[in-house]
């Protein structure tokens, strides 16, 4: 699980890499579930989705802050 404080301290390229890694991990976990096998950690998919959402939310917040500064 990635924490908000950690995400905010990352550089933009680090956030993108983390996001790509989490999306790949989610894809693997979903493939495992769809093939019929039980996941090793049932709560893992939910945590991955939450982490992806956190990264995307912070990305959007930072982008909106930059746009707001340009308007002033």
Secondary structure as GFF3:
##gff-version 3
##sequence-region A 1 72
A	DSSP	alpha_helix	4	9	.	.	.	ID=ss1
A	DSSP	alpha_helix	12	34	.	.	.	ID=ss2
A	DSSP	alpha_helix	44	71	.	.	.	ID=ss3
###
